[in-house]
Amino acid sequence: MGKMSGARAILECLKLEGVEIIFGLPGGVLLPLYDAIYDSDIRHILVRHEQAAAHAADGYARATGRVGVCLATSGPGATNLVTGIATAYMDSVPLVAMTGQVPTSLIGKDAFQEADITGITMPVTKHSYLVRDAKDIPRVFREAFYIARTGRPGPVLIDLPKDVTVNELDFKYPEISLPGYNPNLKVHGLQIKRAAQALMEAERPVIYVGGGVKYSDGHRELLELAEKIKAPVTTTLMGIGCFPEDHPLSLGMLGMHGTKYANYAIQEADLILGVGARFDDRVTGKIASFAPQARIVHVDVDPAEIGKNVRVDIPVVGDAKSALAELAKAVEPKAWSPWNDKVAGWKSDHPLDYAKGGDTIRPQVVLETICRLCPDAVIVTEVGQNQMWAAQFFTHKDPKHFISSGGLGTMGYGFPAAIGAKLGCPEKEVFDIAGDGSFQMNIQELATAVINEVAVKVIVLNNGVLGMVRQWQDLFYEKRFSGTTLTRIPDFVKVAEAYGALGLRATKPSELEGVLAEAIASDGPTVVDIIISPDEKVSPMVPAGASLSEIMELVGSSSDEEASPMVSLGASKSEIFELEG
């Protein structure tokens, strides 16, 4: 392509990688790059805060399966990306974050708006680059995108000094040559054989699925395997949608706020096939009592995850999709068994439940109504009670239709991520299930949604408190509600209207369906303020540090009285409370 500036070379690299959208916010050192963007076909979405740029790129990546791209200036612009980068890292989301940097001659001299962003982000990126010579731009971008989307996906950061974007280079996009980076995708035949044999020998198997199945696009292979051997399937929060939740073998989500029957099944299983999941603390509860009767087969593309948290009997390193396909070939069909009957009995006897009736809108009903009105919607969440209700009470059937911050648990994630998801999938209906606290963390992005005509629907479950923290205070800290009451909550309808969006409100059950239908019919950004009780709790609940067998039921009465905690499977209430002390 001949000689060109570093800035133009960056845009050529992005075009060659298929990038259509960049989420960013300019600054002084980025002026050469933004000047080149002015003439580019790549769409730039101007956010109002850099953190939103990272979250929007993240949501775009999760919804489309492509690499998300964000851009921020040096110093505070770059550091404002850190939370979004860390969020993507924890959830294995392919992201390329570009940051401006002071000229190379000033690096290390505490220049205006200088920050060592490659050093700051080292723990939360797969790799990072400080480009010191314009001629390196094509190689760096080629490698960055390759690293971000291969193996275990994750964020890569490229730091761009101003002079590098100005200087000229002879542009040539190179082939990949990374001898030190060889992600292992192909599974070992012997380990597959051992895992298949274990599945055939098992009388009480459970397949436990995480985000690795989503990112490998392995949900079809998962369905084939589960149906062939009649194995119940449970998912992590990140694995939601990888197995259709209306399927007879589905157990929904397990763990702290998982279904009782999923946790029961895990605790009584004689074999757990974990695929693309980390066995994290929110899933396992007390490690010493996790799945006490089960042999564990663990499939993961990242060998560092195998055996990190739980003992593993049969490790299988490799791509989840490939492993599931090979396992489906290696096993023989199984018939419906007494184990299936037992699990079906648990599902019948212990469904997800909530108090019915009363004059207050139940958040669970909100999710059920959205599911009924718009079953194929993309559900994006904030973090907290809203996240758990969205996981529990919407019937998820598509791995790309549930988007949430799992590993880092980032409040403020949902709204900008929903904007990114909607821009990536404009033909789909996208909802951000939000809390009144989390929505306010990036509420300024209403401007981004309105200006760019992003018709995302924000459902604010407004209880006037930081709900999940307050729930813990209620249960474990003698109702000492320190720092969890949100005083002077803004009028979300007026805020929406001030930005040019549609604002709606529902205060009683009779208004709910009509308001949601109006929101769905809207062709622009819409905020729906739904008033719920601050005493509504996420149920069931396994307290932190407790066994999955120690489950608290927190369902209140139909008269809106506070829920009385009940502990199932033999543990006393005092024993549960002591776990946090």
N, C-alpha and C positions, 0 to 999 in steps of 0.2 A: 504493500500500500504506500510505500515511500515515506518521506519524512513528515512528522506531525508532532504537535506538542504533547507533553505528558497527559494533559487534561483530555485531549481528543483521543489519545491512545486508551485511556481508561474507559471512555464511552464505547470505543470499538470493541474492547474486551467484553464489556457488559453485553453488547449486542450479540457477539459471538457465543456467549453463554446463554442466550435466550431471555435476557432480562427485559421485562416490559415496564416495570414500575420500580421506582426508588422512593423510599420514605426518608425525608430529611429536613434539615434546618440549616441555613447557610451561616457563614461567619467570614471574617476577614481573610484568613489563609485559604479559604475555599473559593475565593472569587474567580480564579482562573478556571476551576472546574465548573462552577455555576454558569460562567459565561459560555462554556462549551455546551452545557446542558440546554441553554437557551435555544440552540439550533438543533437539538437532538430529537429523535423520534421517541426516545424513552420518556415515559411519563413520570414527572416528579410530583410527589404529593407533599406539600408543605404542611408539616405538623406544627403544633403550638408548643411542644416540649419534646426534647430529644428522646426521653424515655419512651414516649408514645411512638416515635419512629421505630425503635427496636421492637416494641410489642406489636406494632402493625405489620412489620416485616415477618415477625414470628407467626402471627395469625395467618398471613398470606401463605407462608410456607406450609403450615399444617393443613390448610384448606385445599391447597393445590398440589402438594407433594413436590413443589419446586423450591429452589433456594431463594430465601427472602433477602432483600438488600436494604440496608439503611445507611445514612450518611449524616455525620455531625462534624462541627468545627472543632478546633483544638481546645485544650483546657477544659472549662466547664461543660462545653458541648460534648466532648468525648466522655467525660466522667458521668454525664447524665445518661449515657447509654449503658452504663455498667450493669444496672439492675436488669435491664432487658436482655443483655448478653448472658448474664448468669441464669436468667430464667430459661433461655433457649438451651444453654449448656446442660442444665439439670434434666431437661426433658428431651434431650437429643434431637434438637430442631436444626435443620441446615440453614445457616445464616452467614452472610458476608457483611460485616460491619466496616465501613470506610470512615476514617477519621482524618481531619485535617491536622497538620502539625506545623510548627514554626519552621522557618528555613533551616536547612541542615547546618549552616554556619552558626546558628544560635542554639542548637540542641545542647542541653546540659548547662545552659547559662542562665536559667531562670528567667527566660524571656517572657514578655507579656503573653498570657494565655498558653503557657507551655505546661504540659503534663506528660509524664511517662506512661502513656496509656497502654503500651505493650507490656510494661511491667505490672501495671495495675490489674490488667485483665488476664495475666498469665494463668491464674488458677481456674478461670472460667471460659477458656477458649480451647479448641482443639489445637490451634496453631495461631501464631501472629507474625506479622511482617512489619518492619520499619523500612520503607523503600528509600534508599539513599541515592539512587541513580535512575534516571528516567528510562534507561535502556532495559532495566529489570522489570518494568511494569507488565509487559505481556506475560512473562514467565510467572511472576507473582500472582497475577489474577487467574491464570490457567490453573496453577497449583491450588490456590485458595478455594475455588469453586469445586475442584475435584476432591479436596480434603473434606470440605463441608458436607458433601452429599454422599460420600462413600463410607463403607464400614459402618461404625456407629456414627450417625450424623451429628453435626454440632456446629457451633459458630466459629468462624475464622475472622480475625481482625487484620485490616490493612491500614497502616498509618502512613499518611501522605504529606511529607513536607511541601511547603508552598513552592519552593524552587523546582522540585521534581515535577510538579504539574505544569510548570512553565517551559522547562528545558525540552529540546527536541530529541527525537529518536527515530531510527529506521524501524518501522513497525513490522513485526512478523510474529504471528501467534504460534508458539512452539508446541511440540508434542510433550506429553507428560513424562517426566523422568524423576521419579522419587524412589530411589532404591531402599531408603530407610522406612518407607511407609507402604506396607503390604497387608491391607485388611484381609483377614481370612474369611471368605464367604462360603467356600466349599466345605461341607461337613464331612467328617471322617466316617467312612463306611462301616468300620467296626463298631464305633460308638453308636451309630444309628441302629445297627443290628442288636446291640446290647439294650438300647432303649426300647426298641420294638418288642424284644423278648420280655422285658419287664412289664410293658403294657399288656401283653398277652397273658402273663401270669397273674396280673393284678385282679383282685376281686372287687376292689373299691377304689377305682382310679378317679382322679380329678385333674383336669387340664387347667392350669393357672396361667393367664395371658396378660402380658404387659404391652407397653407402647412399641416394643420391638417388632411385634406382629404388624402394627399399623404402619410403621415406617418402612418395613420390607414389603408391604402390600401382600401380606400372607393370609388375609382373612378367608379367602376361598379355600385354600389348602387346610386351614384350621377347621372349617366347616366339614370338609370331606373326611378328615381324620376323626373328628368327634362323632360324626354320624356312623362311620364305619365300625368304631369300637364301642359306641353308645356311652361315651364318657361325658359326664357333666363338665361344663365349662364355666369358670369364674374369671372375672377380669379385675385388674387394678383400675384406678381412676384413669390412667393414661391408656389403658387397653379398652376402655368403653367403646362400644360400637364394632369391635373386631369380631364379635359373635352376636348374632341377632337376639335381642333380649325377649322376643316373643317366641323363641324356639323352645321346645320342651326340655332340651338339655341345658338351657341357660340358667345360671345361678345368679346372674347379675354381678355386682361388685362385692368384693370381700373386704375384710379388715375393720378398721375403727368404726366406720359408719356403713359398713357393708350389710348385706342381708343376713339375717340369722341363719338361713339355710345354707348359704355359702360358707359361713364360718363353721357351722356344724359339719358340713361335708369335708372341709379341710381337716378338721380335728379327728375325724373318723376314717379318713382315707388311708389306704395301704400303699398308694403310690401317687405322687404329685409330679406331673409333667409341667415344669415351669418354662415358659417360652417368652423370651424378650422381656423379662421382668426382673427387678432387682431384689426381691424379697426384702423390701424396706420396712422400717419400723411400724409404719401405719398399716401395713398388711399383716405382719407376723405377730404383732403384740409381743408378749414375753417370749423371747427366743427359746428358752429352756422348755417351754410347754407347747411350742408350735408343732403341729402335725406329728404327735408323738409316735404314731404307728406307721408312718409313711416312709418308704424309700423315696428319694428325690432325684429326678432327672432334670437337669438344668441346661437349657439351650440358650446361648447368647452369643452375639457377634463379638462382644467385648470379653475376652478371657479374664479381665480383671474383676468382672462382676461374679464370676462363678466361684462359689465358696466364700465370698466376702462376708456374707451375713449368716448363712445357714450351711450346715453340712450337706454335701452333695455326693450322692452315691454313683451317679453316672453323668459326667460332664460331657457336653456336646458343644463345641465351639464352631460357630458358623452362622450364616444368614437364616433368620427365622423361617422365611418363605421356603427356602431350599430344604431345611430340616423337616418342616411339616410335610412337604411333598414326599420326601424320601420315607418318612415314617408311615404316611398313608399307603405307600406301596408295600412296605415291609410287613405290615400287620395283616392279620386275617379278620374278616368280619366277626363281630360278636353280637349275640342276641341280647334283647332287653333282659335285665337281671334283677334279682332281689335288691341289689344296691340301687338301681334306678327307681324301683318302687319306694325304697326308703327315702331317697332324696325327694321324690315327688310328694311323698307324705309330708316332709318338712316344709316344702313349698306351699302346700295346701294349708298346713296348720299354723305357719308363721309368716304370713305375707307382710310386706311393708305396710305400715298402718299409720293413721293419724286420727286425731279427734275430729268428729263430725259435728255439724250443726253450729249454732251460735251466730252472732251478728258480725263476726270478724272474718275477713278473707283469709283462708288457709293458704300458705305458700305452696303446699303440696298440690292443692287444687289448681293453682295458677299454672304449674307445670303440666298437670294432666290436661288442662284445657288447651294450652298451646299445642300439646301433642295431638289432641283430637282435631283441632282446627288446622294444624300445619305439621303433619307427621314427618315430612321430609326436610324439615328445617335444619339449618346448621345452628347448633346450640353452643354459644361461647359463654364462659362464665368468668365472673370475678372470683374472689377467694373468700371463703367463710361459709356461713350457713347456706347462702344462695347457691354456692357451688355444690354442696352435698345434696340439697333438694333437687337441683337440676340433674345430678347423677342418678338419683333414686327414682324420681317420679316422671321422667320423660322416657319413653320406650325407645332406646337407641338401637339402630340397625345398620349404621354405616360408620366405618372407622374414621372418616374425614368429617363427620357431622357432629363431633363433640370435641371442643377445643377449650383447654383449661390449663392453668399453671399448676402442675402437680408437685414436682420435686422441691421447688423454691417457695411455692405458695405465695405468689406475688399479688398483693392487693393493688388495684389500679390496672391490672393486666387486661381485663375483659373488654372494655370499650375500644381501646385502640386495636386490640387483636381482632375484634369483630369488624372494625373498619377494614383492616387488611384482608380478612376472610371474604368480606363482601366484594371488595375490589378484585380479588382473585377469582371469585365465583359470582359474578353479577346476576346470573340467572337464578340463584338460590335465595331463599328467604333466610336471613341471618338475624338471630336474636342474641343480645347480650343480657344474660341473667345476672343482675347486679344487686348489691346491697347499697343502702344510702351512704355508708361510709366509703366503700370501695369506689363507687361511681364518682365521688367528689375528688378522688385522687388524680383523675385525668379528665375531668368534666369539660376542660377547655377544648378538648378535641371535638366538641360539638361544632366548633367553627370549621374544623377540617372536614367533618362529615357533610355539613351544609354546603360549603363552597364547592366541594367535589361531587355533590349530589349522590352521596353514599347512603342508600336507603336502609340503614341498619335500624333495628328496633331494640331500644333499651328498656328492659323490664326492671324497674327499681322496686325491690321488695323492701319497703320502707318501714322499719320498726323503730327508728329513732335511737338505735344503739349499735355498738359493735357486737353483733349477735353471737358469733361463735366464742369470742373471749368472754362475753357476759354469761353464756351457757356454762362455761367452765367455772366462772366465779359463783354462779348459782349452785352448782353441784358440789364443788370442792373447796370453796372459800367462803362459806357461810353467808352467801348473798351480799358480800361486801363488794359492791359494784364500783370499783375504783377505776376511773379513767375510761369507762365504756359507754357513758351516756353522751350522745351527740346533741348538745344544745344548739339552738339557732340553726336547725336544718333549713336550707333554702327551699323555697317553693320551686320544685323541679319543673312544674308546668311553665311557670313564668321564666325560669332560666332557659328552658328549651325555646320558648317563644322569643326571648331576647336574642338568641343566636340565629333565629330564623327557622327553627325546627318545629315540628308539631308536638305539643304537649297535651297529654291526656291523664286522667286520674280515675281510680276506682277506690271507693272507701267502704263499700259493703258488697256482700256476695252477689246480690242481684245485678250489680253494675259490671261485674267482671267480664263475662263473655262478650257483651256488646263493645266494651272498651278494647278488648283484645282483637276483636274482629275489625274494628275501625283502624287499629294500628297495622294489622296485616294488609288492609286495603290501601293504606297510605303508600304513596310512591316516593316519599322522602324520608329523611331521618326523623325518627319518632321516639319520644320519651314517654313511658307510661309509668306514672307514680302510683303504686299499689300499697295501700296502708295495711300493714299486718301487725300482729301483737308482738311486743318485745319479749313476751314469755314463751313464744313458740320455740320448740327445740327440735334439733336434728336427732332422730331416733331410727334404729337402735344405736347404741354407742358402746364401744369397748374402751375403757379408760386407758390412757397412755401407761405402758408398762404392765398391763393386765394380760391374761391369757385370752385367746379368742373364744374360750369357753365361758368367759365371765362377761356376759352381755347385759347391759342396762337397757330396759325399756322405758322410754320417756314420753309416752303418749298420754296426753291429758284427757279430761272429760269433755263431753259435748257442751258443757256450760262454760267453757273457757277458763276453768280452774287450772292452776299450775299443775304440771305433770308431777306425779310421784314416781321417783326412780324405783324400778324393780330390776333385780338381778336374776337372770335365769341360769340354769345348769348348776345350781347348788352353791354358788359363792354368796356370802352375806354382803349386805350393803356396806357395813363397816369395813370389811376386807377390801372392797373396791375403793372406798374413799382413802384408805391408808396407802394405796398404791401411789398416790400423788404426794403424800406427805413425806 
